[in-house]
Amino acid sequence: MALADRLNKIITEQNISKREFARRVGVSENYVYTLTGESNKITTVSSMLAKVIAMEFGYDADWILNGDK
């Protein structure tokens, strides 16, 4: 599962908008759209951002960074 798929899964499971996701993790809405878009240009995020997402939404930071390996 690609990074975009993992982030979209979190957004869907939390039943929030990408705008709300961006606000809650402290990044721009444009960045979230870039991360979750179909082009998959960005394949990783910083460990710090992964930890923020993990703490905010209750997911494992390692899963956010690497998926199921």
Secondary structure, 3 states (H helix, E strand, C coil): CCHHHHHHHHHHHHCCCHHHHHHHHCCCHHHHHHHHCCCCCCCCCCHHHHHHHHHHHCCCHHHHHHCCC
